Amino acid sequence: MKSPNNILYFDFYRNENSFVEVELSDGWMQLKDCQNASVRPLLIPLNDCSFNIKKEVLIIYIDKKKHSYIRIPKDNPSYEDVFSALKSESKPSSIIHSKIALLITGLILLLVATGFLFVVVFPSISMRFISVHQETEMGNELYASLVKEQKMDPAASEIIQEFANQLKLSKQYPIKVSVAISDEENAYALPGGHIVVNSALLQTLETPESLVALLGHEATHINHRHSLKNILSSMSTSFLISLLTTKGGGFAQFIIGNANALRALSYSRALEKEADHDGMVLMEKNEVNPKGMQQLMERLKESNNESSISRISFFSTHPLTEERIADAQQYISLHPFNNQPLKETLQENWRQLKLRVKTI
Ligand SMILES: [Zn+2]
């Protein structure tokens, strides 16, 4: 089939226009230069082409980058043939593409759904089946297996426990605080009530209010079952398997078997924010100035800057300190505190604790 030569071909690479004839054959389009017969015809696979119609002109981009194109006006006799050839050629390829896209989308959705199931749904379902009592028992066992590998300071632990006993930190959980001898400025909470504070962090703190803030923060992780949730989310797959294959003590055994991995877990930013906020609520309930939270953050920020090694996991796994300081400041401005001094017994414990950790 021949066509009159009003079909314009624009060659992007040569930046030149020429008039061409178009011939179609079985999935291909051949362009022949009308003016210069010595130019070799150009063969273009139709499924490389894309097209659109503007003002009754069929514009066919002949490469995937849509650089070079031909323009076929509607009055050209080959218009309809080329148009229908393009439609039938591009259809199957776009169907294949859309099938692949559909398959990929399906796979991604499946992965997201599975992830959601394991990370969000299963933990929250299994959390409902774990009573506070079971959680506390499990936390105790977990604590026992963790402290075997850590040096603890019984004297400092006793003082900090006395300090914590004077605060209302939890309604459901017995809060047990202990001091580990470690030069890592860190603290962590275990499900069911244990809080472990490293000696280096206590050495860093400057006010008893900032210690209350730290305990309030960690107690919130316990009260809101953040620690439990975290463990369940990160371990849910293998935990479920262990739950299905063992009875009774399966869960506790499983958790204890993974004790060290659990300690390295970090909380999400949202959970940290919540722990900071509700930590300050606890401070207020205990008539302790929530400014202690800001002091805690500022202290951590300073000591982090001093240290070239970024090893402070309490610090580094938490939301950006600047943001936490700003949040604390906002809370303080919204909750004016009548500046009564801290209970004398708390102050006394604080002084004892500072003396003790100096020697560690
Ligand atoms: Zn935290």
Residues whose N, C-alpha, C, O or C-beta is under 5 A from the ligand:
A	BS01	ZN	E272 A275
